[in-house]
Each structure stands twice: as C-alpha cells, then as structure tokens.
Amino acid sequence: MARIHAHRRGKSHSSRPTTLRTATWVTYSPEEVATLVVRLAKEGLSASEIGLRLRDEYSIPLVKPILGKSIGQVLKENNLLPKSPEDLDRLLERAKRLQEHLKANPPDRKNVRSLELLEAKIHRLSKYYKKNGLLPTDWKYSTVVAQLA
C-alpha cells in the first residue's frame, strides 16, 4: 500500500500472515491468550505493542484467529482501552516534536510543509473517530501552521 502524501511504499515492508487460520505451532488456548493480552495491557503496553510482544516472545502471529476477536476488542471488554486511539496519539506526538523543531529552526520550509500534511492527517483521522464515537464530538486539534508561515 502506498503512503498518503508520497509516491512510495511504507517503511517496514512487513506482511501479515497469509492465512487467517491458527498457526500449527501455537500451543496457547484462547483463555491463555486473552489473559496474556490483559496482563500486557496492565503493564502499560498499547495494542500494537501487545501484538508485537505476542508475535516476538510468545510466537503468536495473530490473535484474531485464536480468539475470534482483535486485541482492541479484548481490551474494550476488560475496560483497558485508552481514552484516545493510539494512532492519533502517535500523530499528535509527531506534530508536537515537529513544532518544537520549527521553533528552533524557523527557515526550515520543508518541515513546515510536512507539518501541514501531518495536521491534515490528524484532522482526517479525528473526523473519522468522532463519527464512530471513539472521540468526543467537542475534541479539537488546534493548528499552529498559520503562526509558523
């Protein structure tokens, strides 16, 4: 899949398992996987970090074929879902770092443009999450592009 604002592919080049059946080497029961997910969430890991830890340390390539539901659904059932979605939080952190960089380096015009693109992603994603009820309708991201340009 191509990136939104550039004509190139993503960085990782990783691919998901081709089949949605449970892998033959997985010896965990669905109850054990669910308790692992809950325990890792209580340690403070996000949903994507839980998936990576399950893949790397416990040899569980996908949770959904085993449990019949995703990691996010398991977290929601146990009231461990964060207040705001993880991908939106990551974009907000990137925007904050980029704003700090631009305060220190005002002539950096290329990164002013990348901040504009990043804020456009934030607005699109927040509109989607507001529509689906994952963000409150009065949530607003304030832009600072006008101050920097």
Secondary structure, DSSP 4 states (H G I P E B T S, - for coil): -B-SSSSSB-SS-----S--SPPTT----HHHHHHHHHHHHHTT--HHHHHHHHHHHS--S-SHHHHSS-HHHHHHHTT---SS-HHHHHHHHHHHHHHHHHHH-TT-HHHHHHHHHHHHHHHHHHHHHHHTTSS-TT--PPP-HHHH-
